[in-house]
Amino acid sequence: MKSFYFLLIAGIISLTICLAFTIADNGGRTDIKITETPKLFKLEASYNRGQAKKVEAYFNETLKPVIVFKNSDDVNTKINLADSSNFCIKASAGWLLVKVDKNTNSAASLSRLKNLCQQLSKTVIKPE
């Protein structure tokens, strides 16, 4: 009877560990959601962790001379560009959130940031 409980507990622990890794890795699924309200433009994406370096390189290359991702996958910062564009970005390997306040950006800045997000969702983050 003790061995039954031991196997049951071991099975539950194993299942919990497997689920934790599946949830943390997003199961390799890609999900991109772009939301726009009168005050806010937002992109939220979850993707395979293996694509994190491509996402980081895209932001760093597109926003030069600003470097968003320095030596870490984790970012939580507000970005101010030379053209007065500004937005918030939060990211970790496999997850990205970009928020653009429409009230603090010009129409040109907003258009540039929307284009950046749309190109990211079309060309960089892809299901594998």
C-alpha positions in Angstrom: 0.0 0.0 0.0 2.9 2.4 0.7 4.3 1.8 -2.7 1.0 2.8 -4.3 1.1 6.2 -2.5 4.8 6.6 -3.4 4.0 6.0 -7.1 1.0 8.3 -6.9 3.0 11.1 -5.4 5.8 10.6 -7.9 3.4 10.6 -10.8 1.8 13.8 -9.6 5.2 15.5 -9.2 6.2 14.4 -12.7 3.0 15.6 -14.2 3.4 19.0 -12.4 6.9 19.4 -13.7 5.9 18.5 -17.3 3.0 21.0 -17.2 5.3 23.7 -15.8 7.8 23.3 -18.7 5.0 23.2 -21.3 3.4 26.4 -20.0 6.7 28.2 -19.6 7.8 27.3 -23.1 4.4 28.1 -24.6 4.5 24.7 -26.3 6.1 26.3 -29.3 2.9 28.1 -30.2 3.0 31.6 -31.5 0.3 34.0 -30.5 0.3 37.7 -31.5 -2.4 40.1 -30.4 -2.5 43.7 -31.6 -5.0 45.9 -29.7 -5.9 49.5 -30.5 -8.1 51.8 -28.4 -8.5 55.6 -28.7 -5.7 56.1 -26.3 -3.4 53.0 -26.7 -1.8 50.8 -29.3 -0.6 47.5 -27.9 1.2 44.4 -29.2 1.4 41.3 -27.1 3.2 38.3 -28.4 4.2 34.9 -27.1 6.4 32.8 -29.2 9.0 30.0 -29.1 11.9 30.9 -26.9 14.3 30.0 -29.7 13.1 33.1 -31.6 14.0 35.5 -28.8 17.4 36.4 -30.3 15.7 37.2 -33.6 13.2 39.5 -31.9 15.9 41.2 -29.9 18.1 41.7 -33.0 15.0 43.1 -34.9 14.4 45.8 -32.2 18.0 46.7 -31.8 18.5 47.0 -35.6 15.3 48.8 -36.3 15.7 51.4 -33.5 19.4 52.1 -33.9 21.1 53.9 -32.2 18.9 52.9 -29.3 19.7 49.5 -27.9 16.7 47.9 -26.3 18.1 44.5 -25.5 21.6 44.8 -24.1 22.8 41.6 -22.4 19.6 40.1 -21.2 16.3 38.7 -22.6 14.4 40.5 -19.8 13.5 44.1 -20.5 11.1 46.4 -18.7 11.7 50.0 -19.8 10.4 53.1 -21.5 12.0 53.9 -24.8 12.4 57.5 -26.1 13.6 57.9 -29.7 15.3 60.9 -31.3 12.1 61.7 -33.3 10.2 62.0 -29.9 8.5 58.7 -30.3 8.1 56.9 -27.0 6.7 53.6 -25.9 7.0 51.0 -23.2 8.4 47.5 -23.7 8.4 44.5 -21.5 9.9 41.3 -22.6 11.4 38.0 -21.6 12.4 35.0 -23.7 9.3 34.0 -25.5 7.1 36.9 -24.5 6.8 40.5 -25.6 4.6 43.5 -24.7 4.8 46.8 -26.5 2.5 49.7 -25.4 2.3 53.0 -27.3 0.4 55.9 -25.7 -1.4 57.7 -28.6 -1.6 60.9 -26.7 2.2 61.3 -26.3 3.2 60.4 -29.8 2.7 62.4 -33.0 0.8 60.8 -35.9 4.1 60.1 -37.7 5.6 58.5 -34.6 2.5 56.4 -34.0 2.6 55.3 -37.7 6.3 54.3 -37.3 5.7 52.4 -34.1 2.7 50.6 -35.6 4.7 49.6 -38.6 7.5 48.3 -36.5 5.1 46.1 -34.6 3.3 44.9 -37.7 6.5 44.0 -39.4 7.6 42.2 -36.3 4.4 40.1 -36.3 4.6 39.4 -40.1 8.3 38.7 -40.7 10.2 38.0 -37.4 7.9 36.0 -35.1 6.8 33.0 -37.1 5.4 29.6 -36.0 8.2 27.0 -36.2 
